[in-house]
Amino acid sequence: MKKDDLVTFVSQKAGITRKAAGETIHAVLEGISSALEKGDPVSLIGFGGFKVVERSARQGRNPQTGETIHISASRAVKFTPGKVLKQRVQ
């Protein structure tokens, strides 16, 4: 499902225009992104949670040459599915 498909689904499910659904989805995604940018976790009960994790620096290997390379420390977003979502997917 792409964002446009999600906008159509929300529009039909909520009985609102596609424009209003698009603006709503954009606002929700912006809120989640802003919280994660500040380092705050986001919990959506029944769906799951997002949090920022720190990845430490490590040694890696270039698969083409076999050469050892240095991989810098970084931050990444981790999603953990909630109980209800896990049950629906099984």
Secondary structure, DSSP 8 states (H G I E B T S, - for coil): --HHHHHHHHHHHHT--HHHHHHHHHHHHHHHHHHHHTT--EEETTTEEEEEEEE--EEEE-TTT--EEEE--EEEEEEEE-HHHHHHH-
